């Protein structure tokens, strides 16, 4: 299913501009809150559309003027009448694209990177009316679908920090909420998707597939961490998929498809270029065997002459590099890593997290200290 919930945008309810625009994030959870405000018949929105808009404006003022936040702290608001409104601006657009905007609702970085839903009322003992419950289910199902979040990752505010929110009654209903959302998603399962935080044999298989295609995820350990996420993003960009870092069905199926070799060239009309041959075979699981065979067809004298003529400058002349560095030396490092089968991400001269993961993987294979710092010993083995 697509994003089917009807949500009034911040622009439509008259939000004032934020004092700064937050970064986009890749969400892992949906965080449920209550506003701890009066229940019907004294609810602020009175269950109406106009009342919901006024309540959204009052919450934004309280969050910006009272707490000093850049905008509304939450991403979405669900009123007693089942009226859904955007909170922090750009949240609606981001979620429809499978992303989120960093907010301030959860009290922790882990929670703030995922959409938070404020539910009007105080649900310590008070039970949410059916119309409000149904709109909450619809919103959660839409977010789960577009952001590929498992219903199991619908959490309460108190799962992230010590708080009474979202109230004892509403917190006790989260298992029911997950079940209702899963039923709403029937025919559109999202539990099979792999993302940061996933573990197990399916993650191990994903990491092996990535490595076989030349996109090094770091350790093959069955833990979907930042290195695996970056490797998935790089592969998705390479294949023209949405680079969201989530291994969905399309990504995994694409990883499993081995490229078909091009037809053999006609010797009399076509010249085979070694560099093109290497670039093709480096994406295949048997790249090492292919390149070794190719090397065996070249005479030892030619290999020695090639090495002497084109070998990189001695490692002692190269600087020590670490994450955060940039420049030609980093670009040379990335090229060297890639030529050795350790994918460093984009060859851009910027020593980023993907480059560091590739360095650590190379150091592990070579029996070096795995610190991600490229010193004399690492340069020496990279250039050997």
N, C-alpha and C positions, 0 to 999 in steps of 0.2 A: 504494500500500500504506500501511497505518497503521504505527504503532510496534509492531513484532512481537517485538523482542528481549525476553527474560525477564531482568529486572534486579532484584537484591535491593536494596531501598531502604536508605538509611542508618539509618533507624529500626529496620529489621529486623535489621541486623547490630550494632546497639548503639552507634551513634555518640553521642558526648557533644555537647551543644548548642554551636553556634559562639559565639565571643566577640562577633561582630557578624554581621548579615545583609547580604550583598552585594546590589548592584543587579542587576536583570535587564538583559540585553543582546540585541541582534539578531546572531546568529552568522553568520559568513561562511565559516569553515573548520572542519575537524576536525583536531586536532593529535595525532599519534601519538607516544607515549613508550615507553620501557622503564624498569622499576624499577631496573635495574642490580643486581639481587639474584641469589642462586644459582639455577642451572638444575636441573631434575630430575637425579638423585633427591634433591638437597638443597634443593629449592624450599620456601619457607616455607609455602605452602598445602597441599603434598602432593597437589595436584590434587583436593581434596575441598571439599564445600560448607562444612563447619564450619571447615576450614583457611582457606578464602577469607574468611570472616567475621572470623576472628582476624587475618589478614593486613591486612584493611581497617582494623581497630582499631589495629594497630601503626603503620600508615602515618599515620593521623590523629594519633596521639600524637607521632610524630616531626615531623610538619609543624607542629603547634601548639606543642609544648614545645621542639622543637629550632630551628625557623625563626621562631617567633612569629607564624605565620599564624592567621587567624581560624577556620580549619577545614581539612579535607583540601585540598591544593593542586590536585588533579585533580578532574575531574567524574565519571569512570568508571574502574573497574578491571576488567581482564580477566585472570583467573588461568590458570595452566598447565592446569587442568582444564576451561577454557572456562566457568568461573563468572563471571558479570557482576555487578558491584556498583556502586551509586551511591557517588560520592566526596563532593564538596562538597554539602551538603544543599540540597534543592530543585532540584537539577540535573535529576533525572528528570522531575518534574512540569513544569518549565519547557520542557525539550526536547520533551516530548509536545505542548506548546502552540506549538511553533515558536520558542521563545526559549531563552535560556541564562542562567546566573548567572555573574557575573564571578568568576574564580578566580585561581590564582597559579602555574599549571603552566608557562607558556611563557616567562616572563621578559620579556615585552613586552605593552603594552596591547593591541595588535592581536591577539595570540594569546590573551591571557587573556579576551577577550570571546567566545571560541568554545570549544566543548567539547574538553577534553583527555582522552585515553584512555591510562591507564597499562597496559602489558602486563607481567605478571610475568616476570622473567628478564633475562638479559643477552644481547643479540642482536648482539654484535660479529661472531662467526662461527657461533654456535649458531643452528639453524634452528627456528622455532616449530613445535610439534606440531600436527597437523591439527585436533584438537578446539579448541585455542585459536585457531587461524587462522579456523576457521568461525564461532566466536562473535564474533571481531573483525569479520568481514565482515557478519554479521547486525546487529551494533550500528551499524556505520557506515552500512549501508543504511537502518536505521530512522531514524537522525539525519538523513541526507540527505533522506529522504522528509518527515519532519515539519517540518524546518527549511528545506526547499527549498534545500539546498546541493548544488551540482554535485559529483560524484565527483572532478572535476579539482581541487577545493579541499581534498582530503585531503592534508595536509602532514605533514612530520616536524618534530620540535622544533627541529632544527638549521636549518630554514628561517626561523626567527625570531630566534635568537641563536646565538652560537658555542658549540657543545656537541657531544659525541660521541653524544648521545641522538638517535634511538632505537637506536643501534648500526648498524654498517655493513651487516650482513646485512638487518635489518629495513628500513632506509632504502632499500636496493636493491630491496626488494619492494613499494615503494609503488605503482609502476606496475601491478603485478599486482593489488594490493589495489583500486585504482581500477577496473580492468577487472572484477574479481569483483563489486564493489559495483554497477557499472553493469548487469551481467547479472542480479543479484538484483533490480534496479529495473525490469527489462523490463516494459513496459506502464505504467510510472509515471515517465516522464522528468521530471527536475528541471532539466535544462540550459537550458531555454528561459526560465526565470524571470530577471527582471532585479532587481538589488539593488545596494547600495552597492559600488562597484568595477567594475560592468559598464560597458562602453564600446561605441561603434559606432552604426550607423544605427538599430538597434532602440531604443536609448536616445533618440536624437534624435526618433524617431517618438513615443515615450512622452512626452517633454517637450512636444512640440507638441500632443498630445492633452490633456495636463493643462492647458496654457495655454488651449486652445480651450474647455475646460470651466470656466475661471475659477479654476484652481488653479495659480498661478504657480510653476514650478520653479526660477526663476532663469535663468541663461544657457542658451540652446538650443545646447548644445555637444557632445552625445553622450557626456557623462561623468555617470554616476550618482553624484552627490555628496550631501552632507547636505541641500542645498536640495531636490533632487529627491526624496529619501527623505521629507522632511517633507511635501512636496506630495502624494506618494502616500498617506501616512498620513492626511492631511486628507481626501482624496477617499474613501479606504476608510471612514473614520468617517461621512462624508456619505452613503455608499451602504449603510451597515450591514454592511460587510465586516470581516474581521479586520484591525485597523489595525497590521499588522506591518511596513509600509514596503517589502515585497517585491512587485514587480509580477508576480503570477502570472497564469494564464490568465483567471481570473474577474475580476480587476481590469482587465486590458487589454480584455477583451470589454465590460465595463461602461463603460469610457471611450469605446469606439467606438460605443455606442448613444446616438444623439441623442434627447433627450426629445421626445415628440410634443406639439405645442402644444395647449392646451385649446380646446374648440370655441368658435367666435365667439359672444359674448354677444348676446342679443336687446336692441336699443337701448331698447325700451319698458319692459323689466323689469329690466335689469342695468346698473349703472354701472361703467365700466372705470376702475380705479385705476392711475394712472401708476406708483406705486411697485411694485405687484404686477407690472405689465408689465415694468418694468426688471429686477426680481428674476428673472423667468422668462428673459428674453432674455440676461441676463448669463452664463448657463450654455451658450450656444450659440456656435458658431464665428463667426456673423455678428452678434454682439451690437452691434458698433460701427455697422454699417449700420442695424440696427433702431432703436437709440437716436437716431441722427442723423435718421432719418426722423420719429421721434416729435417731436423738437425742431422740425423744420421745420413741423409742424402748429400750433405755438404762436406767437402773434404776437411780434414783436420787443419791443414795449412791455411785454407780459406777462413776457417773459424778463428784461428790464431791471429791472422792478419786483420780480420774484422775487429776483434777485441782490442788489439793494439791501436788501431786507428780511431775507433769510436768510443772507447771506454771513457766513462765519466771521470772527471777530475778526482784525484785521490781523496779518500774520505776525510783525511786530516785537514783538507782545505775547505771542507764544508762546515757550516755552522751547526751548533746544537739547536734543534728545533723542538718546540712544544706547542700544545694547543693555544691558539690565540695569535701565533706568528703568521706572517704572510710574506709573499714575494716570490722571486724566481726560484729560490732554493726550495720553498715549499712545493711549488709546481713540479720541480724536478723530483722531489720526494714522492709526490702523488703519482707521477708517471712511472717511477721505479716500482712502487707498490703494485700498481696495476699490471705492469709487465711481469711481476712475480705471482700474479693471481690473487692479490689481496686488494679487493675493490675499495678505494678510498672515497667514493662519492664523486662529485663533479671535480674535474681537473681545473681548478680555479685559482690556485696559489694561496688559498686560505686554509690554514690548519684548523679545521673544525672537528666536531665530534666524530663524524664519519671517518676522517683521516686518522684520528687518534685510535679508533677501534681497529682500523686496518693495521696500524703500527703495532698495537698490542697483540693482534693475532699473529703477525709476522714474528714478533719477539718470542711468543709462546712456542711457535714451531721451531725456532732456532735455538731455544733453550736460554734466551737472554732474560734479563730482568724485565718484567712486564709492567713498565711504568709509563708507556706511551710517549717517552722522550727519546728523540732521535739523536743519539750521541755517536761517538767514534765507532763503537762496536756495531751498532745498528747500521750505520752508513756502510761500514766495511762489508757486512754480509749482504746488504742490499745491492752493492756494486760488484760483488764477486761473481 
